[in-house]
Amino acid sequence: MVRVEDAHSAMTYDEALYALRESLAFGIEPSLEGVRVLVDALGRPQDRFRTVQVAGTNGKTSTARLTAAILHEHGLHVGLYTSPHLVAYTERIEIDGKPISEEGFGAVVGDAVEAGRCLGERARAGETLPDGRPLPQVLTEFELLTAAALRAFDLAHVDCAVLEVGLGGRWDATSIVEPTVATITGIGLDHMHILGDTVEEIAGEKAAIIKRGSIPILGPGTAETTQVFMDRVASVDAKPYAVRPVGEVSPVAEKRTIRFSVATREGTLVEDVWGIHAAYPGLSMHAPSYQEPNIATAVATAEALLGRALDLDATRRGIDGLMVPGRFEMLSRDPLLIIDAAHNPESATALASAIRERFSRECPEGPTLLLGVLSDKDARGIVRALAPAVGRIVVSASDSPRRLAPERLADIVEEETGTRPSVQPTLAAALLALLCPAPSADVSPSSRPPTPLVASGSITVAGEVRGLVAAGLLRPVRIGDSPT
C-alpha cells in the first residue's frame, strides 16, 4: 500500500477534500498540458509501471474492475483508478482490490496539490514551457486526482495500473499515460455537449487513447463505429484485437478475435470465452446479463497485458468474487433494495433487461423505481427505457448541484407513460416512505412487505442511497451482496 512517509506534502483527508472541491470551479480542460507538467513535477510516476486504459460510454467501470481483479489473481500487484465515486473519494484509488486509506489519500493528493501550487507560482512569475507557451496557472479536480493516483501507485510499487477514462479519451487526464493496452468497451450518445453530436464523433474522441505501441482491444459495443477505430489503429500502426459474441462479424481476422457465449443467465451469469491464447469455459459472476461483454473484454485485456494464456482457476476466482459497486447492487434484503448507476438510455436499457431477469417470477408486475436524473442527461430516453420494466415510478433527486428538479422529471415521466408519478423532495424521504411506511405516509401500511425497490437514474442517486443505507437508514445486509 501507499507508504505515507514517502509523501512529501501530506494533507489530512478533510484538507484534501477541500482542495479538490476548490479545484472543481475550473471544470474540464480540453488539454493534457496541465496534467503533463503536473506529473513531470512529481517525477513522472506513470513511467514506473505498465498501464491499461479503459474507455467507453458504458461498461468501462465494470471492465476496469474485472481486469484488475483477474490480473491480481495472477499474482500482479495492481492499481485501479475509477471515477466517479459512489460515497467517498477514497473509492477512486484502489490497490490490490482495496481502497486507499484516508491518510494515504490525503498524502498523495497533498503531493499533487503542492506540485500544482508551485507550478502556479512559476506561471505567475512569467515562467514558460519549453515551447514558449505559459505554464498552466490552475489545475482541475480530475487532473489533481489523476496525478495523485499515479503517485499512489508509484509509492505502492504496483506492477500495473488499470485506469478508467473519466470522459472521452483524447483530452482525459488519464491519457497522460502511454498504455500497454487501450481498451474501448463501446460507444453511445453521452456527454454530447463535450464530445460531439454523433456516435462517430464520440468514437473519435475515445479512439484517441490508442497510441503507437499500445495493444487496442475493441469491445462488442464498438461494432457500430468500427471504421472509426480501424482508421485510428491504422494511423498509429497498431494491431487491434476485437471482442465479439459467437456468430457476429468481426472487424479483424478470426485469430485476433476473442469470442464469447453465455451458457446460462439463471441466477448466476455463466459464460464461455475463447481468448487469443486459450479457452476459458464456465466463467461465472453473480450479475445481470449486461456484464456478458464486460467479462469477455476484461479477459481479452488481461491476456493482452500478460501476453500469454490466463490461468483458468485464477480467472474464475477474479470474476466470481467480484462485486461492482453501484451495478445492480443489493443493499437490503428485507426490504429488498437494489441500486444501479444507469445514467443514459443505453445503460438504462441494460438495467431494464436486468430487472426483467431478476423479478419476472417473484414480482411479475415489476419493482418500484426510485428515479433521479441529472439535468445534463437524456432523462426522457432513460424513462422510456425503464418505464416498461417497472410497476411504479417515484421521482426524487440527489443532492448534486446538477440534479434535475423532481417536478420537471415527474413531467417527463407523465408525458412518456400517461401516469403522474409520486414526487419525493429527497432520496432519504423517498426511502423512508417507500420502505418504512407509517400509517400517515403516502403508502398504505397494508402494502407491507413493500414492493422491491430499484434506485437508479444517475451515479449520484446510487451513491447517495448507498450512503444512506450505510449510515443506518435501513437495516442493511452486507453492502455488496449479490442481488441474485
C-alpha positions as CSV (number, residue, x, y, z in Angstrom):
1,M,0.0,0.0,0.0
2,V,1.0,3.6,-0.2
3,R,3.7,4.5,2.3
4,V,2.6,7.8,3.8
5,E,6.1,8.5,5.0
6,D,7.2,8.7,1.3
7,A,4.8,11.5,0.6
8,H,6.3,15.0,0.8
9,S,3.3,17.2,1.5
10,A,0.7,15.1,3.3
11,M,-2.7,16.7,3.9
12,T,-5.3,15.3,6.1
13,Y,-8.3,13.7,4.3
14,D,-10.5,16.7,5.0
15,E,-7.9,19.1,3.7
16,A,-7.6,17.0,0.6
17,L,-11.3,17.1,0.0
18,Y,-11.4,20.9,0.5
19,A,-8.6,21.3,-2.1
20,L,-10.3,19.1,-4.6
21,R,-13.6,21.0,-4.2
22,E,-11.9,24.3,-4.7
23,S,-10.5,23.0,-8.0
24,L,-14.0,21.9,-9.2
25,A,-14.5,25.5,-10.2
26,F,-12.0,25.1,-13.0
27,G,-14.2,22.4,-14.7
28,I,-12.9,20.4,-17.7
29,E,-9.7,21.4,-19.5
30,P,-9.5,20.3,-23.1
31,S,-5.8,19.8,-23.0
32,L,-3.2,17.5,-21.5
33,E,-0.8,20.3,-20.7
34,G,-1.8,20.8,-17.1
35,V,-1.6,17.2,-16.1
36,R,1.6,16.7,-18.1
37,V,3.5,19.4,-16.3
38,L,2.0,18.2,-13.0
39,V,3.2,14.6,-13.4
40,D,6.5,15.9,-14.6
41,A,6.8,17.8,-11.3
42,L,6.0,14.6,-9.4
43,G,8.8,12.7,-11.2
44,R,6.7,11.0,-13.9
45,P,5.3,8.2,-11.7
46,Q,3.5,6.6,-14.6
47,D,6.8,5.6,-16.2
48,R,7.4,3.0,-13.5
49,F,4.6,0.6,-14.1
50,R,2.6,-0.7,-17.0
51,T,-0.9,0.7,-17.7
52,V,-4.2,-0.4,-19.1
53,Q,-6.5,2.4,-20.2
54,V,-10.3,1.7,-20.4
55,A,-12.7,4.0,-22.2
56,G,-16.3,3.7,-23.3
57,T,-19.7,5.1,-22.9
58,N,-21.0,2.1,-20.9
59,G,-19.2,-0.8,-19.2
60,K,-15.9,0.8,-18.6
61,T,-16.1,0.7,-14.8
62,S,-17.1,-3.0,-14.7
63,T,-14.4,-3.9,-17.3
64,A,-11.7,-2.0,-15.5
65,R,-12.6,-3.7,-12.2
66,L,-12.8,-7.1,-13.8
67,T,-9.5,-6.6,-15.5
68,A,-7.8,-5.5,-12.2
69,A,-9.3,-8.5,-10.3
70,I,-8.1,-11.0,-12.9
71,L,-4.6,-9.6,-13.0
72,H,-4.4,-9.5,-9.2
73,E,-5.4,-13.2,-9.1
74,H,-2.5,-13.9,-11.4
75,G,-0.1,-12.6,-8.8
76,L,0.3,-9.0,-10.0
77,H,0.4,-6.0,-7.7
78,V,-2.4,-3.9,-9.3
79,G,-3.6,-0.4,-9.0
80,L,-7.1,0.6,-10.1
81,Y,-8.3,4.2,-10.8
82,T,-12.0,4.7,-11.4
83,S,-14.5,7.6,-11.3
84,P,-16.7,8.9,-10.1
85,H,-17.0,7.6,-6.6
86,L,-20.3,6.5,-5.0
87,V,-19.8,7.6,-1.4
88,A,-16.2,8.5,-0.7
89,Y,-13.3,9.8,-2.7
90,T,-11.0,7.0,-1.5
91,E,-13.0,4.6,-3.6
92,R,-11.4,6.1,-6.7
93,I,-7.9,4.7,-5.9
94,E,-7.5,1.0,-5.1
95,I,-4.5,-1.2,-4.7
96,D,-5.0,-4.9,-4.9
97,G,-8.8,-4.5,-4.6
98,K,-8.8,-2.3,-1.5
99,P,-9.5,1.4,-1.5
100,I,-6.7,3.7,-0.4
101,S,-6.9,4.8,3.3
102,E,-7.9,8.4,4.1
103,E,-4.4,9.0,5.4
104,G,-2.9,7.7,2.1
105,F,-5.4,9.7,0.1
106,G,-4.5,12.9,1.9
107,A,-0.8,12.2,1.4
108,V,-0.9,11.8,-2.4
109,V,-3.4,14.5,-3.0
110,G,-1.2,16.7,-0.9
111,D,1.7,16.0,-3.1
112,A,-0.3,16.8,-6.2
113,V,-1.7,20.0,-4.8
114,E,1.7,21.2,-3.6
115,A,3.2,20.5,-7.0
116,G,0.3,22.4,-8.6
117,R,0.8,25.3,-6.2
118,C,4.5,25.5,-7.2
119,L,3.6,25.4,-10.9
120,G,1.1,28.2,-10.3
121,E,3.7,30.4,-8.6
122,R,6.1,29.8,-11.5
123,A,3.4,30.6,-14.1
124,R,2.6,33.9,-12.3
125,A,6.3,34.7,-12.3
126,G,6.3,34.5,-16.0
127,E,7.9,31.2,-16.5
128,T,7.0,29.4,-19.7
129,L,7.0,25.9,-21.2
130,P,10.0,24.9,-23.4
131,D,8.0,25.9,-26.5
132,G,7.3,29.4,-25.1
133,R,3.7,28.8,-24.0
134,P,2.8,29.9,-20.5
135,L,2.7,27.3,-17.7
136,P,-0.9,26.5,-16.6
137,Q,-1.8,28.5,-13.5
138,V,-4.7,26.3,-12.3
139,L,-5.4,22.6,-12.4
140,T,-8.8,20.8,-12.5
141,E,-10.0,18.3,-9.9
142,F,-9.6,15.4,-12.2
143,E,-6.0,16.4,-13.1
144,L,-5.1,16.6,-9.5
145,L,-6.8,13.3,-8.7
146,T,-5.2,11.5,-11.7
147,A,-1.8,12.7,-10.7
148,A,-2.4,11.7,-7.1
149,A,-3.5,8.2,-8.2
150,L,-0.4,7.7,-10.3
151,R,1.7,8.9,-7.4
152,A,0.0,6.4,-5.1
153,F,0.6,3.5,-7.5
154,D,4.3,4.5,-7.8
155,L,4.7,4.7,-4.0
156,A,3.0,1.2,-3.7
157,H,5.3,-0.2,-6.4
158,V,2.5,-1.7,-8.4
159,D,3.3,-3.9,-11.4
160,C,0.5,-2.4,-13.4
161,A,-2.4,0.1,-13.1
162,V,-5.8,-0.1,-14.7
163,L,-7.1,3.4,-15.4
164,E,-10.7,4.1,-16.2
165,V,-11.1,7.1,-18.6
166,G,-13.2,9.8,-16.9
167,L,-14.6,11.5,-20.0
168,G,-14.0,10.9,-23.7
169,G,-10.4,9.9,-24.2
170,R,-8.4,12.5,-26.2
171,W,-8.2,15.1,-23.5
172,D,-8.9,13.0,-20.5
173,A,-6.2,13.3,-17.8
174,T,-5.6,9.6,-17.8
175,S,-4.3,9.9,-21.4
176,I,-1.1,11.3,-19.9
177,V,0.0,7.6,-19.9
178,E,1.3,5.6,-22.8
179,P,-0.9,2.5,-22.2
180,T,0.3,-1.0,-22.8
181,V,-3.3,-1.9,-23.6
182,A,-6.0,0.5,-24.8
183,T,-9.5,-1.0,-24.3
184,I,-12.7,0.6,-25.6
185,T,-15.9,-1.1,-24.4
186,G,-18.5,0.6,-26.6
187,I,-19.9,3.9,-27.9
188,G,-23.2,5.7,-27.1
189,L,-24.6,9.2,-27.2
190,D,-23.5,10.7,-23.9
191,H,-21.7,13.9,-22.9
192,M,-22.7,15.2,-26.4
193,H,-22.2,18.8,-25.4
194,I,-18.5,18.0,-24.9
195,L,-17.7,15.0,-27.1
196,G,-19.8,15.5,-30.2
197,D,-23.2,15.1,-31.7
198,T,-22.8,11.7,-33.4
199,V,-21.5,8.3,-32.3
200,E,-18.8,8.7,-34.9
201,E,-17.5,11.9,-33.3
202,I,-17.7,10.4,-29.8
203,A,-15.9,7.3,-31.1
204,G,-13.1,9.5,-32.5
205,E,-12.6,11.0,-29.0
206,K,-12.4,7.6,-27.4
207,A,-10.2,6.1,-30.1
208,A,-7.5,8.7,-29.3
209,I,-6.4,6.5,-26.3
210,I,-5.0,4.1,-28.9
211,K,-1.4,5.1,-29.3
212,R,1.6,3.9,-31.2
213,G,2.9,0.9,-29.3
214,S,-0.3,0.1,-27.5
215,I,-2.5,-3.0,-27.9
216,P,-6.0,-2.0,-28.9
217,I,-9.0,-4.1,-27.6
218,L,-12.2,-3.2,-29.4
219,G,-15.2,-4.3,-27.2
220,P,-18.5,-5.5,-28.6
221,G,-20.0,-2.1,-28.2
222,T,-17.7,-0.6,-30.8
223,A,-19.3,-2.5,-33.7
224,E,-21.4,0.5,-34.9
225,T,-18.4,2.6,-35.3
226,T,-15.9,0.0,-36.5
227,Q,-14.4,2.2,-39.2
228,V,-13.5,5.0,-36.9
229,F,-11.4,2.6,-34.8
230,M,-9.9,0.9,-37.7
231,D,-8.8,4.2,-39.1
232,R,-7.2,5.1,-35.8
233,V,-5.3,1.9,-35.4
234,A,-4.0,2.2,-39.0
235,S,-2.8,5.8,-38.3
236,V,-0.7,4.6,-35.3
237,D,0.3,1.3,-36.9
238,A,-1.3,-0.8,-34.1
239,K,-2.7,-4.3,-34.4
240,P,-6.1,-4.5,-32.8
241,Y,-8.0,-7.3,-31.2
242,A,-11.8,-7.4,-31.2
243,V,-14.2,-8.9,-28.8
244,R,-17.4,-10.3,-30.3
245,P,-20.2,-12.8,-29.5
246,V,-20.1,-16.1,-31.2
247,G,-21.5,-15.7,-34.7
248,E,-21.1,-11.9,-35.0
249,V,-18.9,-10.5,-37.7
250,S,-15.5,-9.3,-36.5
251,P,-13.6,-6.3,-38.0
252,V,-10.3,-8.3,-37.6
253,A,-9.1,-11.7,-38.6
254,E,-10.5,-14.6,-36.6
255,K,-7.2,-15.3,-35.0
256,R,-7.3,-11.8,-33.5
257,T,-10.9,-12.1,-32.3
258,I,-12.0,-13.0,-28.8
259,R,-15.3,-14.8,-28.8
260,F,-17.9,-15.3,-26.0
261,S,-21.1,-17.2,-25.5
262,V,-23.4,-17.3,-22.5
263,A,-24.2,-20.7,-21.0
264,T,-26.9,-19.6,-18.6
265,R,-28.4,-16.5,-17.1
266,E,-30.5,-18.1,-14.4
267,G,-29.4,-16.5,-11.1
268,T,-25.7,-16.6,-11.9
269,L,-24.3,-15.5,-15.2
270,V,-22.1,-18.3,-16.7
271,E,-20.1,-17.5,-19.8
272,D,-17.6,-19.2,-22.0
273,V,-14.8,-17.1,-23.5
274,W,-12.4,-18.1,-26.3
275,G,-9.4,-15.9,-26.0
276,I,-6.4,-15.5,-28.2
277,H,-4.2,-17.9,-26.2
278,A,-6.7,-20.2,-24.6
279,A,-10.3,-21.0,-23.9
280,Y,-12.0,-20.1,-20.6
281,P,-15.2,-22.1,-20.0
282,G,-17.5,-21.6,-17.1
283,L,-16.7,-18.1,-16.0
284,S,-19.4,-17.2,-13.5
285,M,-20.4,-13.9,-11.9
286,H,-23.3,-13.0,-9.7
287,A,-24.5,-10.3,-12.0
288,P,-27.1,-9.5,-14.7
289,S,-26.6,-10.4,-18.3
290,Y,-25.3,-6.8,-19.1
291,Q,-22.0,-7.9,-17.7
292,E,-21.6,-10.5,-20.5
293,P,-19.5,-8.3,-22.9
294,N,-17.6,-6.8,-20.0
295,I,-16.3,-10.2,-18.8
296,A,-15.1,-11.2,-22.2
297,T,-13.5,-7.8,-22.7
298,A,-11.7,-8.0,-19.4
299,V,-10.4,-11.4,-20.3
300,A,-9.1,-10.1,-23.6
301,T,-7.5,-7.1,-21.9
302,A,-5.7,-9.3,-19.2
303,E,-4.4,-11.7,-21.9
304,A,-3.1,-8.7,-23.9
305,L,-1.2,-7.2,-20.9
306,L,0.3,-10.6,-19.9
307,G,0.9,-11.7,-23.5
308,R,0.0,-15.3,-22.7
309,A,-2.8,-17.6,-21.7
310,L,-4.5,-16.9,-18.4
311,D,-4.8,-19.5,-15.6
312,L,-8.4,-20.7,-15.7
313,D,-8.8,-21.1,-11.9
314,A,-7.3,-17.7,-11.2
315,T,-9.5,-16.1,-13.9
316,R,-12.6,-17.8,-12.4
317,R,-11.6,-16.5,-8.9
318,G,-11.2,-13.0,-10.1
319,I,-14.5,-12.8,-11.8
320,D,-16.7,-14.9,-9.4
321,G,-15.5,-13.0,-6.4
322,L,-16.0,-9.5,-7.8
323,M,-18.7,-7.1,-6.7
324,V,-19.0,-3.9,-8.8
325,P,-20.3,-1.1,-6.5
326,G,-23.4,0.5,-7.8
327,R,-24.0,-2.0,-10.6
328,F,-27.3,-3.9,-9.7
329,E,-26.0,-4.0,-6.2
330,M,-28.3,-5.2,-3.4
331,L,-28.2,-3.0,-0.3
332,S,-31.0,-4.5,1.7
333,R,-32.6,-7.9,1.5
334,D,-35.7,-7.2,3.7
335,P,-37.0,-4.9,2.4
336,L,-35.4,-5.6,-1.0
337,L,-33.4,-2.6,-2.3
338,I,-31.1,-2.6,-5.3
339,I,-29.1,0.3,-6.7
340,D,-27.8,0.7,-10.2
341,A,-25.8,3.7,-11.6
342,A,-27.6,3.6,-15.1
343,H,-27.4,7.2,-16.3
344,N,-28.0,7.2,-20.0
345,P,-30.5,5.4,-22.3
346,E,-28.0,2.6,-23.2
347,S,-27.3,1.7,-19.6
348,A,-31.0,2.2,-18.7
349,T,-31.9,-0.4,-21.4
350,A,-29.4,-2.8,-19.9
351,L,-30.9,-2.2,-16.4
352,A,-34.4,-2.8,-17.7
353,S,-33.3,-6.2,-19.0
354,A,-31.7,-7.0,-15.7
355,I,-34.9,-6.0,-13.8
356,R,-36.9,-8.4,-16.0
357,E,-34.4,-11.2,-15.4
358,R,-34.4,-10.7,-11.6
359,F,-38.1,-10.0,-11.0
360,S,-40.1,-11.8,-13.7
361,R,-41.1,-14.6,-11.3
362,E,-41.4,-13.2,-7.8
363,C,-42.7,-9.8,-8.8
364,P,-44.1,-10.0,-12.3
365,E,-45.7,-6.5,-12.2
366,G,-42.2,-5.1,-11.7
367,P,-40.5,-3.4,-8.8
368,T,-40.9,0.2,-7.8
369,L,-38.4,2.5,-9.5
370,L,-36.9,5.4,-7.5
371,L,-35.7,7.7,-10.2
372,G,-33.4,10.7,-10.1
373,V,-31.6,12.1,-13.1
374,L,-29.0,14.8,-13.7
375,S,-30.0,17.8,-15.7
376,D,-27.4,17.3,-18.5
377,K,-28.6,13.7,-19.2
378,D,-31.2,12.3,-21.6
379,A,-34.0,12.0,-18.9
380,R,-36.6,11.2,-21.5
381,G,-34.5,8.4,-23.0
382,I,-33.9,6.9,-19.5
383,V,-37.6,7.0,-18.7
384,R,-38.5,5.4,-22.0
385,A,-36.1,2.5,-21.4
386,L,-37.0,1.9,-17.7
387,A,-40.8,2.5,-17.5
388,P,-41.9,-0.7,-19.3
389,A,-39.9,-2.8,-16.8
390,V,-41.2,-1.4,-13.6
391,G,-44.6,-1.3,-11.9
392,R,-44.4,2.1,-10.4
393,I,-42.1,5.2,-10.6
394,V,-41.3,7.6,-7.8
395,V,-39.2,10.5,-8.7
396,S,-36.7,12.4,-6.5
397,A,-33.3,13.9,-6.7
398,S,-29.8,13.5,-5.2
399,D,-28.1,16.4,-3.6
400,S,-25.9,17.0,-6.7
401,P,-26.0,20.6,-8.0
402,R,-26.6,19.1,-11.4
403,R,-29.8,17.3,-10.4
404,L,-32.9,17.6,-12.5
405,A,-35.7,19.1,-10.4
406,P,-38.1,16.3,-9.3
407,E,-41.2,18.2,-10.6
408,R,-39.6,18.5,-14.0
409,L,-38.7,14.8,-14.0
410,A,-42.3,14.0,-13.0
411,D,-43.5,16.0,-16.0
412,I,-41.3,13.9,-18.3
413,V,-42.5,10.6,-16.7
414,E,-46.1,11.7,-17.1
415,E,-45.6,12.7,-20.8
416,E,-43.9,9.3,-21.5
417,T,-46.2,7.0,-19.5
418,G,-49.5,8.8,-19.2
419,T,-49.3,8.5,-15.4
420,R,-48.2,11.1,-12.9
421,P,-45.5,9.6,-10.6
422,S,-45.2,10.3,-6.9
423,V,-42.7,13.0,-6.0
424,Q,-40.4,13.0,-3.0
425,P,-38.2,16.0,-2.4
426,T,-35.2,14.0,-1.2
427,L,-33.9,10.5,-1.5
428,A,-34.0,10.0,2.3
429,A,-37.7,10.9,2.4
430,A,-38.4,8.6,-0.6
431,L,-36.7,5.6,1.1
432,L,-38.5,6.2,4.3
433,A,-41.9,6.5,2.6
434,L,-41.3,3.5,0.3
435,L,-39.5,1.1,2.6
436,C,-40.6,2.1,6.1
437,P,-44.2,3.2,5.6
438,A,-46.1,4.5,8.6
439,P,-49.9,4.9,8.7
440,S,-49.5,8.6,7.9
441,A,-47.2,8.1,5.0
442,D,-48.4,8.1,1.4
443,V,-48.1,4.4,1.3
444,S,-50.7,2.2,2.9
445,P,-49.4,0.0,5.8
446,S,-51.4,-2.8,4.3
447,S,-48.9,-2.9,1.5
448,R,-46.2,-4.4,3.7
449,P,-44.0,-6.1,2.8
450,P,-43.2,-3.3,0.5
451,T,-42.6,-3.9,-3.2
452,P,-39.0,-4.4,-4.2
453,L,-37.3,-1.1,-4.9
454,V,-34.7,-0.2,-7.5
455,A,-33.0,3.2,-7.2
456,S,-31.3,4.5,-10.3
457,G,-31.1,7.2,-12.9
458,S,-27.6,8.6,-12.1
459,I,-24.4,7.7,-10.3
460,T,-25.2,10.3,-7.7
461,V,-28.5,8.6,-6.8
462,A,-26.9,5.2,-6.5
463,G,-24.1,6.7,-4.3
464,E,-26.4,8.7,-2.1
465,V,-28.7,5.8,-1.5
466,R,-25.7,3.6,-0.7
467,G,-24.5,6.2,1.8
468,L,-27.9,6.4,3.5
469,V,-28.1,2.7,3.9
470,A,-24.5,2.5,5.2
471,A,-25.4,5.3,7.7
472,G,-28.2,3.1,9.1
473,L,-31.4,4.5,7.5
474,L,-32.4,0.9,6.8
475,R,-31.1,-2.4,8.3
476,P,-28.7,-3.3,5.5
477,V,-27.3,-6.6,4.5
478,R,-23.6,-6.6,4.0
479,I,-23.2,-4.0,1.3
480,G,-22.0,-5.7,-1.8
481,D,-24.2,-8.8,-1.6
482,S,-25.3,-10.3,-4.8
483,P,-28.9,-9.5,-5.9
484,T,-29.3,-12.9,-7.5
